[in-house]
């Protein structure tokens, strides 16, 4: 349990990490009529202002429908309860909007674990893979990098953590871990975090 005792400040991605991944990003891009090659937020940022606002409204509507269907990831309640009961600080860093993040967490039944001011979304900071959200939360908590950990299921989560100088836990239920070179730890589900020990395959960041 060394990891759990050393890390007092926990930052989680939301979709695909604390909740079951339901976003079909290719379908969303097609519905928005934007580039299939770039990520959605990058594509929107490059549009003329009027068109960008229209697409952002459309994206919020699409994501709201998905948020209403949110389900908790296996082990999320166990891990969050353990962290809360042991006095750890917890926050969320997501590329989703704030309103849809709240809706997602409520639908999944895990919203009570997080203070709203610690739910950091695309409307508050530059989105991942930029480290701004992690740095913001560490400043709020007066936390140091070695006390903080970022948990996520995608490359952007790991890169944001790396750029902020914190360790990362990479969750991939498939066990393939395509981005393992950017991670500190790898787990197939959140319950594994509660039993992390020396036999866990650890990836050292160069």
N, C-alpha and C positions, 0 to 999 in steps of 0.2 A: 504493500500500500504506500510505498515511498512517494509515488507520483501524487496521490491524493493528499498526502500530508504536506508536501512541499508547495503545491500549487493552491494558493488561497483565492485566486481570481480566475474565474472561468468564463470564457467567451465562446458562444455557440453560433454557428450558422443555424438557420432555421429549416428551410425546405430541403429535404433529403438527409437531414442530420437529426433534428429533434422531431420532425414530422416525416411521414412517408412521402417520397418524391412523387409528385403528380403532374408536374409541368412537362408538357411536350413542347420544347422550345422551337423545334422546327415548325410545328403547326402554328405556334404563336407568331413566328416571323412571317409565315405565309399569310396569316390573317391580317397582320399589320401592313403587309406589302413592303417589307424592308429586306435588306440583304440577308441571304441565308448563310453567308460566310462569316459575318461578324456577330459578336454578341449583341443582344437587343439594346442595352443601354448605350453602347458605343454608337450603334446605328442611329438611335434617336438623337444623340448629342450632335450629330453631324447634319441634321436636317435644318432647314430654315425655321425660324422661331415659331411662326404660326402653325406650320405643319407639325413641328415637334410637339407643341402643346396639344394638338388634336390627337396625335398618336399616343401621347402620354395618358390622356383621358381614356382612350380605347384600351390601352394596356392595363390601366387600373381596373377597368370593367372586366376584362378577361381574367385577371388575377383574383378579383373578388369572387368570381364564380368558383375558381379553384380553391380559394381559401375556405369557402363554406364546406368543402368536402374533406378538409384536413383530418388526418388521423395520426395519433402519436406513433413515433418510431418505437420498435421493440426496445425496452430497457430505459426509455426516457424518464418515466415517472420514478423508477428505482434510483437512477443516477441523480436526478434533480432533488429528490427527497433526501438522499444521503448527503449531498452537498449542502443543502439548506439546513439540515439538522446539525451539521458540523460547522456551521458559521461561515461557510464560504460565500464569496460574492459572485453573482452570476449576471451575465449580460448576453444580449443577442446582437449579432452583426449580420445584416441581411441586405441583399440587393433589391428586396421587395419594398413597397411603400409602407409607411407607418400604419395607416388605417387597415390595410390588408394584412399586415403582420399581426395586429391585435386580433383581427377576425380569425386568422389561422390558428393562433395560440388558443383562443377560446374554443374553436371547433375541436381542437385536439385535446382540450381539457388540461392544458399546462400553463395557462396565462398567469395563474396566481404565484408562480415561482419567480416572476420577473417584475421589477419596478419599471414603469413605463419610461422613465428617463434613462433607463439602461437598455432600451430597445433601440438600436441605432440602425437607421434605414437609409435608403438612397436619397431621401429628401433632407438629410441632416449633414452628411459628409460625402466626400468622394467615394464612390463604391469600390468594393474589392475588385481587383487585387491591390488597390492602394491601401496602405496601412492606417489611414486617418482614423477610422472607427475604433481600432484597437488602441491607438495612442490616446484618443479622446477618453475612452473608458479607463485606461490606466491612470490618466490624470485625475479623473473624477474620483477614483478609488485611492489615489496616492500609492499606486502599485508599481513595483519594479518588474522588468521583463522576466527575471528568473522566478518570480512568484506567479506568473500569468501563463495561461495556456489557451490556445485557440483550437476549437474542435469543428471539423467540417468534412464535407464529402466531395469537394471539388478542388481543382487546381487553384482557383482564385482564393479560396480560404487558406490554403497552405502558403501561397505566395504572400498574402497579406500578413500572416503570422511571421513568416521569415523576414519580411521587410521591417516589421515592428520589433524584431529581435526576441520573439517569444517562441517557446516550443509549441509543436502542433500535434494533434491527434487526428489521424486520417481514418474516417469510417467508410468502408466499402463492403456492403453485404455480399457482393459477389466473390470477394476474396481475391480479385485480380490486381487491385491497387496500381493502376497505370501511372499514378503520379507519386509513387512511393519515394522517389529521390528527393522530393521537396518536403517530406514529412519526418517528424521525429519518432512518432509511434503509429502503428497501424492496428485497427481492430475491425472485426466484421459486424459487431453490434455494440450498443452502448453499455450493455451489461459487462462486456469484457473490461471496460475501464475500471470497474469496481474490483476486478481481480488482476489488474496489471501487476506483473512481477518480473523477475529477471529473465524468465524464459520467453517473454514476449519479444518478437522480432523487432529490434530497434534499429531505426535508420538514423545515422548520424549526419547532421548537416555540415557540409564542408565550409 
